[in-house]
Amino acid sequence: MDEAHQVVIQALKEAGLSLPAGSESLQDLFSPAVLVAICSRAVALIHGASAALPPPFFPASMSDRIRLCNDLAVSIKDLRFEGDLSFHQFLYPSEEETHQLFRFLLEKIPGVSKIREGNGLEHKLRTLSSDELSASKDGDMSKREEQLNILSLENLKLTEEISELSQRLANLEGECEASSKRLEELRKQKTCLEMGVNSLSDSIPIEESLSILRLGNQGEESKNYLIDSSMEGEAISSEPRNQETLEGSGPFMKNDDICLKQQELENVRQQAKDIIARIRQRNEQNSLLAQELDKRTKVSSRSSYMKRIRELIKNSKKQDTDISHIIAETRELHRESNANQERLKRTYAIVDELVFRDAKKDATSRQAYRLLTSIHDNFAECSDKIFTLDKLHREITELASTVEAMEKRPVDLHRAEADFSTLVSENACLERAIQANSKNSG
């Protein structure tokens, strides 16, 4: 059942319903605020743009919570939800009821693939009307009806499991394919970035050594040039000072080139740091995707799912065949029962007419006629009581199953008591406020 819950959660995410982070099972959605928000959003998606969005917050008052949950239950009931639904299912949820509610809403949301019904069994079962089944007047027929109900329930469960497994298989295939593509892209990007970093790291030391040599050579040239200039100044004193200044500007221009080279070197180093940071980020993403891929691989393979689906289909077909045989036998019993009833009615009418004709002439015949009518009435009364007992037996069985399910259902009594106490205190506050208003108005 955990796999079915995971399929439902995945379908809720694909339908655009926001779930809390880290939600992996239905128990993670058992918070009343989360459950009400999901169901409200689903109802809004079902109704389209005309429907109101869910409330931005869950009311703090218990009476407001009950009112909100009742309104939401009425909205879902209007969508022809057949199960039991009230504020209790939202404030004190259970796995089975929540799973059933989510499946119903997913079937109603436009754009979500509906879960198909299997093998047309429901159509076949509907051909037998409830009046026809209740008209059975034989013990074997009631047993066959019980067998028919049991087999139909088992078949519906098998069909539901088939649908859940098919949907889960499709989702897992899509996710695995997307993860594989993403992982391959990240690997390619990582390879390209590593090649770029290697090329940059190889070129950076050469650049640095060349720049140092250039700086040394230019320093020597500047020193020699200054010495030559001073010697020329002493030898040729008649040259103007401005010419010396123009000739001395050459080394400073070379120093500017050195600064530019250093700036370019710093830029290259910064680019290398940025590329290394990007590589680290890509490696982290790659490791996360690899972990996610490992988690995906732990899930059962496609072949196991297909094998299980085939087994379920085989069992479903077998159940379909059994149900068809039971339906045919039940109809045959109905025909025999109706024929016997008609024969009995005709026989009784003939005997009643003959005895009544003789009863007009003889006192003994009149006594026999009274006995005949009393026997007929008593048997009719016994027949009605038998049918009533059979109906009561079925109702008792249904109630016993309901009680058993409710006993298995976890109920937080402390939470229910706390909510009840809160509701009582809120009602008391409202009563005091009403009394105060009435006194002030009086």
C-alpha positions, 0 to 999 in steps of 0.5 A, a space after each residue: 500500500 506504500 507504493 500506492 500512496 507514493 503514486 498518489 503523492 506523485 500524481 498530486 505533485 504533477 497536478 500542480 498541488 503544492 505539498 510540504 517539502 519532504 512529503 513521501 507518504 500520506 502520513 506526512 499530509 495528515 496535518 488538518 491545515 495541509 489536508 484542507 489546503 490540498 483539497 481546497 486547491 483541488 476543488 478550485 482546479 476542478 471548478 476552474 477559474 470560477 472557483 475560489 482559491 483556498 484560504 491563505 491560513 487555517 483558522 485558529 478557532 475550532 468552530 471556524 475550523 469545523 465550519 470550514 471543513 464542513 463547507 469543504 466536505 459539502 463542495 466535495 460531496 457536490 462532485 458526487 463523492 460516495 464515501 463518508 465525508 465530514 469535518 471529522 475526515 479533515 481534522 482526524 484523518 486516516 490513511 484509507 479515507 485520505 487515500 480514497 479522497 485523493 484518488 477521487 479528486 485526482 480523477 476529477 481534476 482536468 488534465 490528470 489521467 483518470 484511473 480506468 475501470 477494469 474489464 467492464 465488470 461494473 457494467 455487468 454487475 449493474 445489469 442485475 438490479 437490486 430488486 432482482 437480487 432482493 427477490 431471491 427466495 432461496 438459501 443458495 441464492 443468498 450464498 451466491 450473492 455473498 460470493 458475488 459481492 466478495 469476488 467483485 470487491 476482490 476484482 475492484 481491488 485488483 483493478 485498482 492495484 493495476 492502475 496504481 502500478 501502471 501510473 507509478 511505472 510511467 512516472 518512474 520511467 519519465 523521472 529516470 529518463 530525465 535524471 539520466 539526461 541531466 546527469 549526462 549533460 552535467 558530465 559533459 559540462 564538467 569535462 569541458 570545464 576541466 579542459 578549460 581549467 587545465 589549459 588556463 593553468 598550463 598557460 598561467 605559469 608561462 605568462 607569469 615567467 614571461 612577464 617577469 623576464 619582460 619586467 627585468 629586461 625593461 628595468 635594465 633597459 631603463 637603467 642603461 638608458 638613464 646612464 646614457 642620457 646622463 652622459 649625453 647631458 654632460 657632453 652636450 650641454 647646449 641641447 634644450 631641456 625639453 628634448 631631454 624630457 621627450 627622450 626620457 618619456 620612453 621608459 615610462 611608456 614601457 612601465 605602463 605596458 607592464 602595468 597593463 600586463 599585470 592587470 591582464 594577469 590578475 583578470 586571468 587569475 580571477 577568471 580561473 578562480 571563477 571557473 574553479 568555483 563553477 566546477 565545484 558547484 557542478 560537482 556538487 550538483 553532479 553528486 546530488 543527481 548521482 545520489 538521486 539516481 542511486 535512490 531511483 535504482 533501488 526501486 523495483 525494475 520495470 520487469 518486476 512491475 510488468 510481471 506483477 501487472 501481468 499476474 494481477 491481470 491474470 487474476 482479474 480475468 479469472 475473477 471476471 470468469 467466476 463472476 460471469 458464471 455466478 451471474 449466469 447461475 443466479 439468473 437461472 435460479 431467479 428464473 426457476 424461482 419465478 417459475 415455481 412461484 407462478 406454479 404455486 400460485 396457480 395451484 393454490 388458486 385451483 385448490 382454493 376454488 375447489 375447496 371453497 366450492 365444497 365449503 358451501 355445501 359441507 361443514 367439514 369442507 368449510 373447516 378444511 377451507 379455513 385450515 387451507 387459508 390459515 396455512 397459506 397465510 402462515 407460510 407467507 408470513 414465514 417467508 417474509 420473516 425469512 427474507 427479513 432475517 436474511 436482510 438483517 444478516 447482511 446488515 449485521 455483516 456490513 456493520 461488523 465490517 464497519 466496526 472492525 475498520 473503525 477499530 483498526 483506525 487510529 484515533 487520537 483521543 487526547 487531541 479530540 478531547 483537547 479540541 472539544 474543550 477548546 470548542 466548549 470554551 469558545 462557546 462559553 465566551 460567545 455566550 458571555 459576549 451575547 449576554 453582555 450585548 443583550 444587557 447593554 442593549 436593554 
